[in-house]
Amino acid sequence: MSEIKKEKPSKEKLESLKIENWSPWECDPSIFDWEYDTQETAFVLEGKVIVKTPTGEMEINKGDLVTFPKGLKCTWDVKKKIRKKYTFG
């Protein structure tokens, strides 16, 4: 299984991805298990989360563009209220 990919995208990249058309999602501080049944790409507008996977953990913060692979099983530990825009596929 591939791993989570994270980058700090340029303004141009965000415009080319048309993130303004992506779906919004937010979550208050909490801990929950999650499994991705399809690939998800998300851009974090605010907040901080630690995503724990079987092979390690990744801190995700405001400004990160993150791709979660299909089949990933993980635990989300939301440290600061998170707001993101996301798309599948």
N, C-alpha and C positions, 0 to 999 in steps of 0.2 A: 504494500500500500504506500502511496506517495505521502509526503508530509505537507504540513501547512506551509504556504508561501506567503511572505510578508515583504512589502516594499513601501517606500515613501514616494508616491507618484507625483509627477509634475502636474501643474495646472492643465497643461496641454493634454496629458494622458487622461486626466479626469474628464475633460471636455470630450475627448474622442470616445470614451466609454459611455458618455451620456448618463452619468450617475444621477442627474436630476430626475430621470425617468424610473430609477430603481425604487423598490418598495422600502418604506421606512420601518424601523423596529427599534424599540428601546426596552431597557430592563433595569430595574433598581438593583442595588447590591444584593446578591444571593449566590447560592451554589447549586448547580443542577447538572445532571448528565445529559448528553446530547449525542445523537448519531445522525450523520449526513447521508440521506438516501440518494442525493444527487450532489454534484459539485456546486458550491456556493462561493461567489465572490462578494466581498463586503468592503465598504469604505467607512471608517469610524469617524463620526462627526464630533463626538466627545466621549470621555470616560476612560476607564482602564479595566482590563480583564486579564486574568491568567487562564490560559487554556491548557489543561493537562491532558496529555495523550499517553498511550502505553510506552512511548519511547522518550518522553520528556515533557517539558512545559515551555510555553511561549507567552511573553507579555505582549499584549496588544493595546495600543494607545491611540489617542486622537491623531488623525492624519495618516494612519496606516491603511494600506490597501491589502486585504488578506484574501487568499484563496484556500478554501477548505475542500479537500478531495472527497469524492464520493466514497462512502464506506467508512469514513473516519468515525471512531467512537472516542468521545472525549468528555471531560468535565469542565464546565465553565465556572470560574470563581470571579464573579463581578465585584471588583473592588470599589469603583466609582461608577455611578449611574452611566450606562452606555447608551448612546444613540448611534445608529448606523443606517446606511442604505445598502440594500443587497439585491442580488440577482442570481438566478439559478442557471446552470448549464455552462 
